[in-house]
Amino acid sequence: MNQTVGLLKADGPPAAILVRLAVGAVFLSEGIGKFLYPDEQAAGRFARIGIPAPEFFGGLSAVAETVCGALLLVGLLTRLAALPMLVNMVLALALTKVPILWGGSADKPKADGLWDMAHESRTDWAMLLGLLFLLVVGPGRWSLDALLARRRAAAAHAST
């Protein structure tokens, strides 16, 4: 019996792997992209949209997206990895998509209004909802979290 609770609980349906793979792959590729193309995707973009200390926060974002994306892909510390990415997505929406409602954002100056914002934020919303799903439902049976939980349970059963 799995006695791990809270953020480390390894539960959820086997199909959760589909959400983990989608969300994890996007974060991993975006994180790597920030390392490969910092002027377009990290520090340079962060400077254009007015984020203070863009070199620091661009690098932090690259590391967080790469590490958390990889953790989500394999289902290790899934709920913990989802937390910083939730913050990431809320900030992305607030800083780059919501301003479109009022006439464009620094990185999308021609986008204006509700429908442009809805179009530009479609991936952000999908990622946010995928992360919330993983946080609530868990990593699923086919995850390293579940494998480790089964091994802990077997070891605990063997020692009794």
C-alpha positions in Angstrom: 0.0 0.0 0.0 1.4 3.4 -1.0 1.6 5.6 2.1 3.1 8.6 0.4 0.8 11.6 0.6 0.5 15.0 -0.8 2.8 16.3 -3.5 4.7 13.0 -3.7 1.7 10.7 -4.0 2.0 8.5 -7.1 -1.5 8.0 -8.3 -3.6 8.7 -11.3 -4.9 6.7 -14.2 -2.5 5.1 -16.7 -3.7 7.5 -19.4 -2.0 10.4 -17.4 1.1 9.4 -19.3 -0.4 11.2 -22.4 -0.7 14.5 -20.6 2.7 14.0 -19.0 4.3 13.4 -22.4 2.7 16.4 -24.0 3.4 18.9 -21.2 6.8 17.5 -20.5 7.9 17.5 -24.1 6.8 21.1 -24.6 8.6 22.4 -21.5 11.7 20.4 -22.3 11.9 21.7 -25.8 11.2 25.3 -24.8 13.8 25.1 -22.1 16.5 23.8 -24.5 15.4 26.5 -27.0 16.1 29.1 -24.4 19.7 27.8 -24.1 20.2 27.6 -27.8 18.5 30.9 -28.8 18.7 33.2 -25.8 18.2 36.4 -27.8 14.9 35.2 -29.3 13.6 33.0 -26.4 15.2 33.9 -23.1 17.2 37.0 -22.1 16.5 39.0 -25.3 12.8 38.3 -25.2 12.6 38.9 -21.5 14.3 42.3 -22.0 11.8 43.2 -24.8 8.8 42.5 -22.6 10.2 44.4 -19.6 11.2 41.7 -17.2 13.9 43.0 -14.8 17.3 41.2 -14.8 16.5 39.4 -18.1 19.7 37.5 -18.2 19.1 36.0 -14.8 15.4 35.3 -15.3 16.0 34.0 -18.9 18.5 31.5 -17.6 16.3 30.6 -14.6 13.4 29.9 -17.0 15.7 27.8 -19.3 16.9 25.7 -16.4 13.4 25.3 -14.8 11.7 24.4 -18.1 14.4 21.9 -19.0 14.6 20.2 -15.6 10.9 20.2 -14.9 10.1 19.2 -18.5 12.4 16.2 -18.1 10.9 15.3 -14.7 7.4 15.5 -16.1 8.3 13.3 -19.1 9.5 10.4 -17.0 7.0 11.0 -14.2 9.5 11.7 -11.4 8.5 14.2 -8.7 5.6 15.0 -11.0 3.5 17.1 -8.7 6.5 19.0 -7.4 7.8 19.6 -11.0 4.3 21.0 -12.0 4.4 23.7 -9.4 7.2 26.0 -10.8 5.8 25.4 -14.3 2.4 26.6 -13.1 4.0 29.8 -11.9 5.8 30.0 -15.3 2.5 29.7 -17.2 0.7 32.2 -15.1 3.5 34.7 -15.6 3.6 34.0 -19.3 -0.1 34.7 -19.6 0.0 37.8 -17.4 3.1 39.4 -19.0 2.7 38.5 -22.6 -0.9 37.6 -23.4 -3.2 39.7 -21.2 -1.6 43.0 -22.5 -3.0 42.0 -26.0 -6.4 42.8 -24.6 -5.4 46.4 -24.4 -3.6 46.9 -27.7 -0.7 44.5 -28.0 2.2 43.3 -26.0 5.9 44.1 -26.5 6.5 40.8 -28.3 3.2 40.9 -30.3 2.6 44.6 -31.0 0.1 43.9 -33.9 -2.1 41.6 -31.8 -5.1 43.5 -30.3 -8.2 42.4 -28.5 -9.9 39.3 -27.1 -9.6 37.1 -30.2 -5.9 37.8 -30.8 -5.3 37.2 -27.1 -7.2 33.9 -27.3 -5.2 32.8 -30.4 -1.8 33.8 -28.9 -2.5 32.1 -25.6 -3.9 28.8 -26.8 -0.7 26.8 -25.9 -0.3 28.6 -22.6 -3.8 27.7 -21.6 -3.3 24.1 -22.7 -0.1 23.8 -20.7 -1.7 25.4 -17.7 -4.6 23.0 -17.7 -2.3 20.0 -18.3 -0.2 21.0 -15.3 -3.3 21.4 -13.2 -4.5 18.0 -14.3 -1.2 16.4 -13.3 -1.2 18.3 -9.9 -4.7 17.1 -9.1 -4.8 13.6 -10.7 -1.1 12.6 -10.4 1.5 11.1 -12.6 -0.3 7.8 -13.4 0.6 4.2 -13.1 3.3 4.4 -15.9 5.6 6.8 -14.1 8.8 6.6 -12.1 6.9 8.0 -9.2 4.6 5.0 -9.3 7.4 2.6 -9.8 9.3 3.9 -6.8 6.1 3.8 -4.7 5.5 0.2 -5.7 9.1 -0.6 -4.7 8.8 1.2 -1.4 5.5 -0.7 -0.7 7.2 -4.0 -1.6 10.1 -3.3 0.7 7.8 -2.3 3.5 5.8 -5.4 3.1 8.9 -7.6 3.0 10.2 -6.1 6.2 7.0 -6.9 8.1 
